[in-house]
Structures are given as structure tokens and as C-alpha cells.
């Protein structure tokens, strides 16, 4: 494994940046979240620390999956908020 837990044999499609930077606001159907920092990443995607934009004391972990054209269905079916 290469540094950061990523394997060196990933193809270029999987190795692309998810494009989520600190300060990015992500909106769901019920709330808006601001990205604080990346906590880690792996072959399927990355996990970010986020906070609710309306209540900064509410922090969560948000898992984001890379979308691959070679993969038809999501491999991550469950979201877990910490």
C-alpha cells in the first residue's frame, strides 16, 4: 500500500480527486453542511469532517463515494454519522 492507505495499483479513474475542499458547502434535503477537513480516503472514496451550517456545534463524518463509470451500483449502501 502507498502512503495514505491508497494502493499503488488503482487505475487512473479511481485515483481522481473527489473535488471536495475545506469550506465546501454540501446541501442535503434537510440540512447544509460545511466541510471542515478530510479524515481519510480509500479505494471507494473519502470521509470528511463536516458541521451543520446552522449549528456549528453539530459535527458529523460524511462518507463520499467515487462515481465510476465501470460501476453501475453504489458499493456503499449505509451512511453512518458519528
PLY file of the C-alpha trace (Angstrom):
ply
format ascii 1.0
element vertex 82
property float x
property float y
property float z
element edge 81
property int vertex1
property int vertex2
end_header
0.00 0.00 0.00
1.12 3.50 -0.74
1.12 6.26 1.87
-2.33 7.34 2.98
-3.79 3.85 2.67
-4.19 4.01 -1.09
-2.92 1.16 -3.20
-0.46 1.91 -5.95
-2.36 -0.30 -8.42
-5.51 1.84 -8.60
-6.46 2.80 -12.13
-6.49 6.49 -13.06
-10.30 6.71 -12.87
-10.24 5.67 -9.19
-7.29 7.94 -8.43
-9.09 11.15 -9.41
-9.64 13.83 -6.76
-13.20 13.98 -5.43
-13.06 17.77 -5.73
-14.22 18.43 -2.17
-12.15 21.06 -0.39
-12.26 22.64 3.07
-15.08 25.18 3.20
-17.19 23.45 0.54
-20.91 23.57 1.42
-22.86 20.37 0.73
-26.65 20.56 0.76
-28.97 17.64 1.51
-32.76 17.61 1.52
-32.84 18.62 5.20
-29.62 20.49 6.01
-26.45 22.16 4.75
-23.01 21.00 5.84
-19.64 22.74 5.61
-16.56 20.57 5.04
-14.01 21.07 7.83
-11.34 18.61 6.65
-10.71 15.20 5.09
-10.38 12.48 7.71
-9.22 9.72 5.36
-9.65 8.10 1.97
-9.54 4.69 0.38
-10.44 2.80 -2.77
-14.15 3.64 -2.71
-13.99 7.29 -1.66
-13.26 9.53 1.31
-14.57 10.53 4.73
-14.82 14.19 5.73
-15.48 16.01 9.00
-18.39 18.39 8.40
-20.51 20.67 10.56
-24.10 21.80 10.23
-24.06 25.34 8.78
-26.94 26.37 11.07
-25.33 24.93 14.22
-21.54 24.71 14.15
-21.52 22.64 17.36
-23.09 19.73 15.44
-20.24 17.85 13.73
-20.56 14.72 11.63
-18.49 12.37 9.49
-19.63 12.30 5.85
-18.62 9.43 3.58
-18.40 10.29 -0.13
-18.12 7.54 -2.74
-16.30 7.97 -6.03
-18.60 7.54 -9.01
-17.02 5.17 -11.50
-18.43 4.58 -14.95
-17.37 0.93 -14.68
-19.51 0.50 -11.54
-23.29 0.53 -12.06
-24.45 0.47 -8.44
-23.23 2.11 -5.26
-20.99 -0.12 -3.17
-21.74 1.96 -0.08
-25.33 1.40 0.99
-25.24 2.72 4.54
-24.35 6.15 5.91
-23.14 6.44 9.47
-22.98 9.75 11.30
-20.65 9.99 14.27
0 1
1 2
2 3
3 4
4 5
5 6
6 7
7 8
8 9
9 10
10 11
11 12
12 13
13 14
14 15
15 16
16 17
17 18
18 19
19 20
20 21
21 22
22 23
23 24
24 25
25 26
26 27
27 28
28 29
29 30
30 31
31 32
32 33
33 34
34 35
35 36
36 37
37 38
38 39
39 40
40 41
41 42
42 43
43 44
44 45
45 46
46 47
47 48
48 49
49 50
50 51
51 52
52 53
53 54
54 55
55 56
56 57
57 58
58 59
59 60
60 61
61 62
62 63
63 64
64 65
65 66
66 67
67 68
68 69
69 70
70 71
71 72
72 73
73 74
74 75
75 76
76 77
77 78
78 79
79 80
80 81
